[in-house]
Amino acid sequence: MLYRACLWALVVLVLMVTAEAYVGNSSESSFCTETKECLLYDLVCKTDEYEVRHYSPTKWVSTDEESFFMEAATTKAFRKLYKYITGTNEQGVKIDMTAPVVVKMKEKPYWHSSVYTLSFLLPSAYQESPPTPTNSEVYFTDMPDMNVYVRSYGGYMFSMIVNHHSGLLKKDLDQVQASYEQDFHYAVGYDSPMKFLNRHNEIWYQVVGEPVCTAPQK
């Protein structure tokens, strides 16, 4: 009986470590310069145009907003999530900001309205049991174990710039016949608006099947 209890405790500990393994200290990432903790990853392969990364499962707090433009949607969504992490939750707990902030968006023509999902990564201390939201529009998202194609760029994360870089990444992936999720992609930002220099943003497309890491022909 004691053996089984010890074995179960070990399993629980392993699961907890696994859940927190890739929400780590920001010092382990060159992108996370303003937060204590950051989403970490394993680099699978890299070309001059894009990277393939592996991410372990993580829990995020999310909300949705519909708009023609990403900026309008994320401004409203940010307010709701910011209230949640600054204590507007059932436990009244204040939660540290992490990086990155992720926007999931559908593939659409630029002039069409769409639903944008903004997500904050929960710190390692709240990956297992986050405080309950008081706003019914705020909910938790479990990001799956996944590989993603990543294109990095600097500056600010405006709609036209996001569309430009997502188009370039899609073009590179199509050229090497890579399979990826076609219905949506992620716009990923690591910096607050108050950081003006050396900003870092990314576009993610989720890998379907085996990742391709071949440099596109110019």
Disulfide bonds with the S-S distance in Angstrom:
Cys32-Cys38 1.77
Cys45-Cys213 2.28
